[in-house]
Amino acid sequence: MRTTHGRGGGLGLALLSAVAFGGSGVAAKPLIEAGFGPLQVVWMRIAGAALVLLPVALRHRALPRLRPGLVVGFGLLAVAGCQALYFVAVARVPVGVAILVEYLGPALLLLWVRFVQRRPVRRAAVIGVLLAVTGMACVVEIWGGLAFAPLGLLSAFGAACCQVGYFVLADPDVRASRPGEEPPDPVAVIAHGLVVGALVLTAVARPWRIGWAGLAHQAALGDREVPAVLLVGWIVLVSTVVAYLTGVLAVRRLTPQVAAVIACLEAVVGTVMAWLLLGEHLGPAQLVGGCLVLAGALAAQTATPGRAAEAAGPVARGVAAAPPPLAEAPLAALPPEYPGGSAEGPSPTRPVP
């Protein structure tokens, strides 16, 4: 009974995390259309979240010295690279299309594991990921994607590559860990990654040139006018801080496979919010796609680690848990040997991202 309640609570937290992450693009687009640059918006998001989580970073101040590859890789690729490229994409293509292209990251990681590292992957995990990606393709009607701005599509694809790059670079750092060594606190990894990302983005976003007076004005959210500062507060507090922390709590109660595929609902959430708030309407293809995404979540939930997967190594065992876009939920579901990953399933006492 306790396990059932824990898993139910984990599903609720995972859905809340997906909703929080999914609303970032919808809140950012009005700011960009109001005159703020995409890099300026992402800097406000990352710098603001870094300030909120700064006490965590200070409490774990030794982490960058102990795990420099993990912290720098996460901050440089998962935070700065993914989120900057995602917001550049959102400025040029519809929110749903940008999310879908970015969600190619799990598929790219799967291809890397299977054909570059030549490791086996579980069939059920592959089916779950393929169903989810196919469902999202229907949700955003990817067949019309060639009509969108090439720079926007390339930026979203670059964000997907940043996901894969982070996991590929972080894998040797994780393998180098001493047997029995405690994994770093995932919230600490997030906090330090945000600090690194904010520092990197400061150099390219040049926040001293931001027209801060614009935050006192209104921004057009569809047919509504909302305070620009409220949108900034949303992407900082809800779409970043709350989304990350609920993701941490969710994976403590769910298997990595389930958490990762449920996080795929971010694409559905982002598209629905764009429909409700920005005037983008859903059609039959979107409804069918939503059903396929849920089917992918069910397929992943029924998958269990097999002997082949256990012998395959950390990346292969976690391929079903390849993260949702690291721009949005970078540590929602890590492979077992990554901070918080679990090969056994839910563990309420195991620290997870």
Stockholm file with secondary structure:
# STOCKHOLM 1.0

chainA/1-353         MRTTHGRGGGLGLALLSAVAFGGSGVAAKPLIEAGFGPLQVVWMRIAGAALVLLPVALRHRALPRLRPGLVVGFGLLAVAGCQALYFVAVARVPVGVAILVEYLGPALLLLWVRFVQRRPVRRAAVIGVLLAVTGMACVVEIWGGLAFAPLGLLSAFGAACCQVGYFVLADPDVRASRPGEEPPDPVAVIAHGLVVGALVLTAVARPWRIGWAGLAHQAALGDREVPAVLLVGWIVLVSTVVAYLTGVLAVRRLTPQVAAVIACLEAVVGTVMAWLLLGEHLGPAQLVGGCLVLAGALAAQTATPGRAAEAAGPVARGVAAAPPPLAEAPLAALPPEYPGGSAEGPSPTRPVP
#=GR chainA/1-353 SS CHHHHHHHHHHHHHHHHHHHHHHHHHHHHHHHHTTCCHHHHHHHHHHHHHHHTHHHHHHTTTHHHHCHHHHHHIIIIIIIIHHHHHHHHHTTSCHHHHHHHHTHHHHHHHHIIIIISCCCCCHHHHHHHHHHHHHHHHHTTGGGGGGSCHHHHHHHHHHHHHHHHHHHHHHHHHHTSCTTCCCCCHHHHHHHHHHHHHHHHHHHHCGGGSCGGGGGSEEEETTEEEEHHHHHHIIIIIIIIIHHHHHHHHHHHSCHHHHHHHHTHHHHHHHHHHHHHHCCCCCHHHHHHHHHHHHHHHHHHTCCCCHHHHTTCHHHHTGGGCCSCTTTCTTSSCCTTSTTCCSSCCCTTSCCC
#=GC SS_cons         CHHHHHHHHHHHHHHHHHHHHHHHHHHHHHHHHTTCCHHHHHHHHHHHHHHHTHHHHHHTTTHHHHCHHHHHHIIIIIIIIHHHHHHHHHTTSCHHHHHHHHTHHHHHHHHIIIIISCCCCCHHHHHHHHHHHHHHHHHTTGGGGGGSCHHHHHHHHHHHHHHHHHHHHHHHHHHTSCTTCCCCCHHHHHHHHHHHHHHHHHHHHCGGGSCGGGGGSEEEETTEEEEHHHHHHIIIIIIIIIHHHHHHHHHHHSCHHHHHHHHTHHHHHHHHHHHHHHCCCCCHHHHHHHHHHHHHHHHHHTCCCCHHHHTTCHHHHTGGGCCSCTTTCTTSSCCTTSTTCCSSCCCTTSCCC
//
